[in-house]
Amino acid sequence: MVYDVEPSREITGGAWYNEQDLDEDFIEVLHDQCYLFISNKSFASAEEVYHFIKESRVFEADLRLEDIQTVLNTLIFDGLVEDIRDPRGPAFSAKVLYKRARLDLPPNEFTHSPCSICPVFESCAPNGVVNPVVCPYLTAWNALPPQY
């Protein structure tokens, strides 16, 4: 057996796991730190968030830019952050920036539905790859008690 070889991140779960257990506390703190950083700026790129997290030295985990991108995607899915194209760059810039979401609408059934903030809503179809039958967000939302 080779003792000096580390298993790949795909096998170990990468930064999200600690001793084969999902490190929920780590994920929550990282989620909060990314959100606070974006909230305190007009907008930020994934690279800026990554450098902030790395320079803060709060986390000992070996985080990669892809890990921060995953956290930013969960912030988008949770409706806390919006992704926009870089207004500082040339027209049709491909660079993505993140800003705090503005939720100015009064709450109603549609704004509470995960469909209202789903980034692939336009691709959702009953028989499509993205569909409401297998959507984990819609399933969890439907299990909640009604709020009147």
WOLIN-V166568 format. One record per backbone hydrogen bond with DSSP energy under -0.5 kcal/mol. NH is the residue of the N-H (numbers start at 1). CO is the residue of the C=O. Records with the same first field share a line. If there is no record, write none. Layout:
NH=CO + CO
//
This chain:
3=1
11=8
12=8
13=9
16=13
17=14
18=21
21=18
23=16
24=22
27=23
28=24
29=25
30=26
31=27
32=28
33=29
34=30
35=31
36=32
37=33
38=34
39=35
40=36
41=38
44=98
46=96
49=45
50=46
51=47
52=48
53=49
54=50
55=51
56=52
57=53 + 54
58=53
63=61
67=64
68=64
69=65
70=66
71=67
72=68
73=69
74=70
75=71
76=72
77=73
78=74
79=76
80=75
81=75
82=99
84=97
86=95
89=86
93=90
97=84
98=44
99=82
101=80
103=101
104=102
112=108
113=109
116=113
117=114
118=115
121=118
123=120
124=120 + 121
125=130
128=125
131=129
134=131
135=131
139=135
140=136
141=137
142=138
143=139
144=140 + 141
148=146
//
